[in-house]
Amino acid sequence: SLEEPPREGRLANMVDSKPFEILFGICIIANIATLGYTTNYQMEHLDGQGFEYVNVIFLVFYSIELAMRVAVHRVYFFIGSNRGWNNFDAFVVGSSMLSNIISIFLQSGRSANAAVIQCLRMLKVLRVLRVLRLVRMVSTLESAKQILLGSVPTAIGSFIMMVGTLYMVSIVLVQNLELSLITQDDPVIVEEVKSIFGSVELGMLTLFRSIFNGEDWDKYYQTIARTSSQAAAIFVFFVAVIQISMLNSFAAAFVLTAQNLSKPDQHAKAMEETLKERQQADQLRELCESFMDQDGSKALSYEEFKKGLECDHVRALFMLIGLDLQNTEDFFELVLALSGDECEVDINFFVEACMRMRGGASAIQHQKMRIEQYKFQNDVAENFFRMRHWQTHVNDKLDALRAGV
């Protein structure tokens, strides 16, 4: 997807605002409720055109919303980061328009062939897709959608494995029962067996119904047991393995897939960590202003800092953000050195320095070593300058003595 430039203006602010989303969210909920009511009414009265004006009203709302979004985002509406949902919205609105056009065509008294009527039925079914728009507005449903779509490969693999197992077991049972029916004299038993295992396909359906509670598996067992004890044992073993092992394995695979998909990506983790840091910084700033800054100067002295740490709540907050203040005097001197002030340090700078030195004593010692290294470099540079100055002074004296001689 292409990165969309920032949109400005009244229309952009309106479309991207929360009240706009809430308004059309209410519209979607109302549409869902009326869709269920009108469906029941049409089924009761067999009136396929009942309450069509209600669908037209909602279609007008959706069309206005779609037009406003396209006007704001333009081509990025279809190719931007939200192109999936946007194209889905456009498809739902377009199919609804086509459905209403066909309905008007039929109400005008013109004849329509079966293909047109079938198309109208399909388009009316597509109206139900409007319910999915709620997923876009609720973050929890969005996560559920991601998990559902991500579980599709697992579902396909489980389905293939299940079909393969049903096919192989059905072949074994049908062949075994076929050999037993050859010597079976009771035509009633023969018909009963054929009704459940008369073919491989029918056997697969019988096995499927027996393990998914479509029919009590004991009913099938009693019929099989009267024909072949070997087939009955295979059938019981199949039901036990499927119920105890295979279905639980499928459930475990879905759970693992859902867990992996529900984990936040790197971008979400970074955003969450950034938000956490900001909240901790705001809490620390509020604490400094309310508990430590006694004179209201927006700056902290060592006395104010030391007195504030006597409160267990203040010290606990420093521990929470990862600052182990074992030596308060060294810590405050370190912050003073970083700020360049002599007696007091600005609260905003103090909070920023604390957030940089999170991680316990090792981070504080690291910052302290950096300050000491900086001081050492300044001392070396100052001594070197003095030596150069002294050397120049001595050279000047020697040159003067030589000139006097």
RARA-V342360 format. One record per backbone hydrogen bond with DSSP energy under -0.5 kcal/mol. CO is the residue of the C=O (numbers start at 1). NH is the residue of the N-H. Records with the same first field share a line. If there is no record, write none. Layout:
CO: NH / NH
This chain:
2: 4
9: 13
10: 14
11: 15
12: 16
14: 17
17: 21
18: 22
19: 23
20: 24
21: 25
22: 26
23: 27
24: 28
25: 29
26: 30
27: 31
28: 32
29: 33
30: 34
31: 35
32: 36
33: 37
34: 38
35: 39
36: 40
37: 41
38: 42
39: 43
40: 44
41: 45
42: 46 / 47
46: 48
47: 50
49: 52
51: 54 / 55
52: 56
53: 57
54: 58
55: 59
56: 60
57: 61
58: 62
59: 63
60: 64
61: 65
62: 66
63: 67
64: 68
65: 69
66: 70
67: 71
68: 72
69: 73
70: 74
73: 76
74: 77
75: 78 / 79
76: 80
79: 2
80: 83
82: 86
83: 87
84: 88
85: 89
86: 90
87: 91
88: 92
89: 93
90: 94
91: 95
92: 96
93: 97
94: 98
95: 99
96: 100
97: 101
98: 102
99: 103
100: 104
101: 105
102: 106
103: 107
104: 108
105: 110
106: 109
113: 117
114: 118
115: 119
116: 120
117: 121
118: 122
119: 123
120: 124
121: 125
122: 126
123: 127
124: 127
125: 128
126: 129
127: 130
128: 131
129: 132
130: 133
131: 134
132: 135 / 136
133: 136 / 137
134: 137 / 138
137: 139
138: 142
139: 143
140: 144
141: 145
142: 146
143: 147
144: 148
145: 149
146: 150
147: 151
149: 152
151: 155
152: 156
153: 157
154: 158
155: 159
156: 160
157: 161
158: 162
159: 163
160: 164
161: 165
162: 166
163: 167
164: 168
165: 169
166: 170
167: 171
168: 172
169: 173
170: 174
171: 175
172: 176
173: 177
174: 178
175: 179
176: 180
177: 181
178: 182
179: 183
180: 183
181: 184
185: 187
186: 190
187: 191
188: 192
189: 193
190: 194
191: 195
192: 196
193: 196 / 197
194: 198
199: 203
200: 204
201: 205
202: 206
203: 207
204: 208
205: 209
206: 210
207: 211
208: 212
209: 214 / 215
216: 219 / 220
217: 221
218: 222
219: 223
220: 224
221: 225
222: 226
224: 227 / 228
228: 232
229: 233
230: 234
231: 235
232: 236
233: 237
234: 238
235: 239
236: 240
237: 241
238: 242
239: 243
240: 244
241: 245 / 246
242: 247
245: 249
246: 250
247: 251
248: 252
249: 253
250: 254
251: 255
252: 256
253: 257
254: 258
255: 259
256: 260
257: 261
258: 262
259: 263
265: 269
266: 270
267: 271
268: 272
269: 273
270: 274
271: 275
272: 276
273: 277
274: 278
275: 279
276: 280
277: 281
278: 282
279: 283
280: 284
281: 285
282: 286
283: 287
284: 288
285: 289
286: 290
287: 291 / 292
288: 292 / 293
292: 294
298: 347
300: 345
301: 305
302: 306
303: 307
304: 308
305: 309
307: 310
308: 311
311: 315
312: 316
313: 317
314: 318
315: 319
316: 320
317: 321
318: 323
319: 322
322: 324 / 359 / 360
323: 325
324: 326
327: 331
328: 332
329: 333
330: 334
331: 335
332: 336
333: 337
334: 338
335: 339
336: 340 / 341
343: 302
345: 300
346: 350
347: 351
348: 352
349: 353
350: 354
351: 355
352: 356
353: 357
355: 358
360: 363 / 364
361: 365
362: 366
363: 367
364: 368
365: 369
366: 370
367: 371
368: 372
369: 373
370: 374
371: 375
372: 376
373: 377
374: 378
375: 379
376: 380
377: 381
378: 382
379: 383
380: 384
381: 385
382: 386
383: 387
384: 388
385: 389
386: 390
387: 391
388: 392
389: 393
390: 394
391: 395
392: 396
393: 397
394: 398
395: 399
396: 400
397: 401
398: 402
399: 403
400: 404
401: 405
